[in-house]
C-alpha cells in the first residue's frame, strides 16, 4: 500500500497540513472544512485506508482518529503503538 506522500496532486497539498491535526476543542467548523477538502480529493479512499492501517492521529481521507478507531475495532486491526499501550 502506498503512503499519502506518494499520491499525485492530493487536495491537501494546497493547504497547511497542520489543519489536518486539530487540537482538542478545535472549532468544529474547521474540522468540517478539512473533511470537505478530503471529500473532494481523488485519493480519499486510499488515504482513509492508509489512516485506518497506520495513523493514530489527525484526519486521513476525511476520517477522524475516533472514526478510524471504530473501524479498526470492527476489523480487529491493532496499530503497533496500541499493542504496547
Protein Blocks (a to p, Z undefined) as FASTA:
>chain_A
ZZfklpghifklmpcfklmmccehiafklmmmmmmmmmmpcklmmmmmmmmmmpmgdcee
hiafklmmmmmmmnopacfklmmZZ
